[in-house]
Structure formats: structure tokens, C-alpha cells
Amino acid sequence: MNIVVIGAGYAGLTAALRLDRTNDITLVSADDHFTERVRLHELAAGRPSVSVRLAELTRGTGITTVTALVTGIDLDNRLVRTAEGHELPYDRLVYALGSHTDVSTPGVRDHAYTAETAGKLRARLHGQSGTLAVVGGGLTGIEMAAELAEAYPAWRVTLVSDGEPGAGLSPRARGHIGRAMARLGVEVSRAEIVKVEEGRLLTGGGAIEADVIVWAASFRAAPLAGDEGLPVDERGRVLVDDRLRARSHPEVSVVGDAASGLRMSCAVGMPLGAHAADVINGKDGRFRFRYALQCVSLGRRDGVIQLVRADDSPLPLAVTGRAGAWIKELVVRSTVMALRRPRTLIWLKGK
């Protein structure tokens, strides 16, 4: 069987590496490396690299890797097209193009850095000083603000959120995050941003001045699936059945942030990729998953591990401080370890 996997993030790479090697497997990626996306805030803070070459991860697997930008999918004729002129036929397609920072708020695209431009942000901050605003009170924004404040003490950092930072966490976790921000000198500002201009954020109540703006407010799925006619939700995520197949096209498996229904994260994406591969390999069964925890780093020596119920709602329990940072690092390291042994990946399964 001819299988094409588009996207080499956590989910797509897991799926490609777990597929039965008797198939002809082609992995298509816009980059020739796998990026540890959960470390991009560390890259912005000075970490030398957060990438592993795809050739290193696929060596000896028989997988054909094509470095190209996917621009179209002919669902009727089962072809993947790329900007470089490839036309790749498939019997089964694994769609894993993931998500990106939502830059639809006016001015964000032109006047703000994002996690995807972490390398450029690092170059801008290194050796300089001034005011820096991180927009977004979710875990991504919290991690970015804390990491940058710790790495660049000459910059005065403000975390801007339209609600309480870490609102989905327990009171214990939120309290610890508040104390960590105070310790790092991060000011927390409550405001809803309506527009970004050069050097300032416009809110309903006025402007927040900042020399550098980092946008970490929300994520959207890559638009290609909806553009090509696959059914998607309001965030551009493909509607799938319980075997992770697109509802309109069962020959298309959808994994990672591109699939509707679950939290966007590598903790979910890798099991999704593994299960989709298992279904293609002939191990039929509905996808089952239960949440266990949420992790947030607060610089290199502090963190929060929030224990959660099966539905991802927070329990009162949370591990904080150095122990939290240590567990978070262990979890992050385990993702690359799992990619090196994808057939051994297991996860907690709900009902």
C-alpha cells in the first residue's frame, strides 16, 4: 500500500515511524528537521537548538522523505501536490499539518513575534534592553513570559491577558504562577487586545506601549484541509470519526492539532499519530484517551505540574517549584525518546 504522510511534527512523525514497513511510506515536510515545538520558548531565550534532523530519525526505516511545501490535495484522484512540483499518489493519506499561532488580530502579522519566529526574537532581545509584552494568558504565554524574563533581565516584561493567567489550572497552580511572575519581575496586565501597531498594543481602554511584542494568544489549524474540502470546525480542525478518519474521506487519517476534539498538545498528538498508524496497519479500534496532567515551565528552575481528571479539568493537586521543573523536563525529553522507539509508545486510555 502506498501511504503518504504530510507533516513531520509530533503526530505525523509518530504515525510515519509506526506504520508497517511493508508499505511504501513517503513523509512530506516543509523542513528537513523535526522541531521540538514545546521548546520554542527556550529557543527564544537562548537555547542553541530545538531540532533533530529527519534523516537521523528515519535512518534505516525505509521511509522516503520529501522536503517540500504541500500546497494541494486532490481528494478525488488521491494526489498530494507541492510547491516544488511533486505529485505524490496515495492509497492512504495521513494529514498532520498541525497548527500555528493565530495571527488574525489586526497588526499581529506585521508587528509581533510568535513562537514560530523564536530565532528572530532571540536575535532581537540578545544584548539589548527595553520593554517587552507577551500577549496570552494560556500555558504558551506563561512559559514565554517567564523564560524571557529569566534569560533577559535587562528587559522589563509584561504578560498581557484578557483573563487570569492559567485560568484552567487549580487555585494552587495559579497562585504559584502568580508568585513566580512576581519573583521574575513580570508585570501582569488584564486587557483585551483589539489591534497591534508598531511599539504598542491597542485595547478597549487605551494603549500598552512595548518595544517588542510577542503574540502567544491562541492557535489555529493549518488551512489546507478546509481549503481542499475536508469538513472542519471553527478552528480549521478536520472532523474525524472514532478511528481518526476524515468523515467525508475515510482514506484520509487526520492526527495531531489538525484533528478536532482534543487539546492541541504533543501529549495528545503522539497518541493520535500512533493510533492512526495502528488502524492503517489493520488493528481496528476506536481511539481512546484520557488526560493525566498539564505541564508549564516557569524558567529553567521552576515549574508547575497540574494533575487533571480524565476530561482535562484540574484536580486540586499540583507539583510546583524545582520538582515541577524537573518533571516537565523529563516529559519533554520523553517525546524525542518515544520518536526513536515509536512502536513502544503507550498512553492512558479512557472509556
SVG drawing of the C-alpha trace seen along z (x, -y; Angstrom):
<svg xmlns="http://www.w3.org/2000/svg" viewBox="-18 -55 43 61">
<polyline fill="none" stroke="black" stroke-width="0.4" points="0.0,0.0 1.2,-3.5 1.0,-5.8 1.8,-9.5 2.2,-11.3 2.1,-15.1 3.6,-17.0 6.6,-15.9 5.6,-17.2 4.9,-15.1 1.9,-13.4 2.9,-13.0 6.4,-11.7 4.9,-9.2 2.5,-7.9 5.1,-7.5 7.6,-5.7 4.9,-3.4 3.4,-2.3 4.1,1.2 7.3,1.2 5.8,3.5 4.0,0.4 5.6,-2.2 5.8,-5.2 6.5,-8.8 6.9,-11.6 6.5,-15.1 7.7,-18.0 8.4,-21.7 11.6,-21.4 14.3,-18.7 14.2,-18.6 11.8,-17.8 11.3,-20.8 10.6,-20.3 7.8,-22.8 7.3,-22.7 10.8,-24.1 10.4,-27.1 10.2,-29.5 13.6,-28.1 15.0,-28.8 13.9,-32.4 15.7,-32.5 19.0,-31.3 18.9,-27.5 21.2,-26.7 18.8,-24.3 15.4,-22.6 15.6,-20.5 16.6,-17.0 17.3,-16.1 14.6,-13.9 17.3,-11.9 18.5,-10.9 15.1,-9.8 14.2,-7.9 17.5,-6.3 17.1,-2.6 13.3,-2.7 12.8,-2.7 10.7,-5.8 11.2,-8.2 11.4,-11.8 10.5,-14.6 11.4,-18.1 8.6,-20.2 5.7,-22.5 2.3,-20.9 0.1,-23.2 -2.8,-21.0 -4.6,-17.7 -6.6,-16.2 -9.1,-14.1 -10.8,-12.6 -7.7,-11.4 -5.7,-10.8 -2.8,-13.0 -0.7,-15.4 0.8,-18.4 3.7,-20.5 5.1,-23.9 8.2,-22.2 6.1,-20.4 5.7,-16.9 2.6,-14.9 2.5,-12.1 -0.2,-9.4 -1.6,-7.7 -3.8,-4.8 -3.9,-6.2 -3.1,-9.7 -2.1,-10.8 -2.9,-14.5 -0.7,-16.0 -0.1,-19.6 -0.7,-20.7 -1.4,-24.2 0.2,-27.7 -0.2,-30.8 -3.4,-32.6 -2.2,-36.0 -5.7,-37.1 -5.9,-40.0 -5.1,-43.2 -1.4,-44.1 -0.1,-40.9 1.4,-39.5 3.4,-42.7 4.3,-43.9 4.6,-40.9 6.9,-37.9 5.4,-34.4 6.7,-31.1 7.4,-30.2 9.8,-33.2 11.6,-32.3 15.0,-32.5 14.4,-36.1 13.1,-37.0 16.2,-35.8 18.4,-37.9 16.2,-40.9 16.5,-40.6 20.1,-39.4 22.3,-42.2 19.5,-44.8 17.1,-46.2 13.7,-47.8 10.0,-46.8 8.6,-43.5 4.9,-42.5 3.9,-38.8 0.2,-38.5 -1.6,-35.4 -2.5,-34.0 -2.5,-30.4 0.4,-28.0 2.3,-29.1 2.2,-32.8 3.1,-32.0 6.1,-29.9 7.3,-32.5 7.0,-35.4 8.8,-33.5 11.5,-32.2 12.3,-35.6 12.2,-37.4 14.7,-34.9 17.0,-34.9 17.0,-38.7 16.8,-40.6 17.5,-43.8 14.1,-43.7 11.0,-44.7 8.4,-42.0 4.6,-42.4 2.3,-39.4 -1.0,-40.7 -4.1,-38.5 -7.8,-39.1 -8.3,-36.8 -6.4,-35.4 -3.2,-33.7 -3.6,-29.9 -7.3,-30.2 -7.8,-26.5 -5.5,-25.4 -6.2,-24.8 -6.0,-27.7 -2.8,-26.2 -1.2,-26.2 -2.4,-29.7 -1.1,-31.0 2.3,-29.6 2.4,-31.1 1.5,-34.5 4.3,-34.3 6.8,-33.1 5.9,-36.0 6.4,-38.4 9.8,-36.8 10.9,-37.2 9.7,-40.8 6.9,-40.1 4.1,-42.5 0.6,-41.0 -1.9,-43.2 -5.5,-42.4 -6.6,-43.7 -8.3,-42.5 -6.2,-43.4 -8.0,-44.7 -5.1,-45.7 -1.3,-45.7 0.7,-48.6 4.4,-49.2 5.5,-49.6 2.1,-49.3 -1.0,-47.2 -4.4,-48.8 -7.0,-47.8 -10.6,-48.9 -9.3,-51.1 -6.2,-52.6 -2.7,-51.6 0.1,-49.5 3.5,-50.6 6.2,-48.0 9.4,-47.9 8.9,-44.3 5.6,-42.4 5.3,-38.6 1.9,-37.1 1.1,-33.8 -2.7,-34.1 -4.1,-31.2 -3.6,-28.6 -5.4,-27.6 -5.1,-24.5 -3.3,-24.9 -6.0,-26.0 -5.2,-23.5 -7.8,-20.8 -10.7,-23.2 -9.5,-24.8 -9.5,-21.4 -13.0,-20.5 -12.5,-18.3 -15.1,-19.1 -13.6,-21.3 -14.7,-23.0 -14.5,-26.7 -10.7,-26.5 -10.0,-24.7 -9.6,-21.3 -10.8,-18.3 -13.9,-16.5 -13.0,-12.8 -14.6,-9.5 -13.6,-7.4 -10.9,-5.8 -9.4,-9.3 -10.5,-9.2 -11.9,-12.3 -15.7,-11.9 -16.0,-12.6 -13.0,-10.7 -12.1,-7.6 -8.9,-7.0 -7.6,-10.2 -6.4,-9.8 -6.1,-13.1 -3.8,-13.4 -2.3,-15.9 -3.6,-19.5 -5.3,-19.1 -7.9,-16.7 -10.9,-18.0 -12.0,-17.1 -8.9,-17.2 -6.5,-19.7 -3.7,-20.8 -0.6,-19.4 2.2,-16.8 0.8,-14.8 -2.3,-14.2 -0.7,-14.4 1.7,-11.5 -1.0,-9.0 -3.3,-10.2 -0.5,-9.6 0.2,-6.1 -3.4,-5.1 -3.9,-6.2 -0.9,-4.1 -2.3,-1.1 -5.7,-1.5 -3.9,-1.6 -1.8,1.4 -5.1,3.3 -5.5,3.0 -9.1,1.7 -10.5,-0.1 -11.8,-3.4 -9.3,-6.0 -9.4,-6.2 -7.5,-8.7 -7.6,-10.2 -5.7,-13.2 -3.3,-12.9 -1.5,-16.2 -0.6,-19.6 2.9,-20.9 4.2,-24.5 7.7,-25.7 8.5,-29.0 12.1,-29.5 14.7,-26.7 14.4,-26.1 10.6,-26.4 7.5,-24.8 4.0,-23.5 2.7,-20.0 -1.1,-20.2 -2.8,-16.9 -6.1,-16.6 -9.1,-14.4 -9.8,-12.2 -11.7,-15.1 -8.7,-17.5 -10.3,-19.5 -7.9,-20.3 -7.6,-18.4 -6.6,-20.4 -3.1,-18.7 -0.1,-20.3 3.6,-19.8 5.5,-23.1 9.0,-24.6 12.1,-22.7 10.3,-19.4 7.8,-20.7 10.6,-21.9 12.3,-18.6 9.2,-16.6 8.4,-19.0 11.9,-18.5 11.6,-14.7 8.3,-14.8 9.7,-16.9 12.8,-14.7 10.5,-11.6 8.9,-12.8 12.1,-12.6 12.9,-9.3 9.4,-8.0 10.1,-9.0 13.2,-6.9 11.1,-3.9 7.6,-4.7 6.3,-1.1 6.7,-1.2 4.6,-4.3 1.7,-3.7 -0.8,-6.1 -3.6,-6.3 -6.9,-5.2 -10.3,-6.3 -13.6,-4.6"/>
</svg>
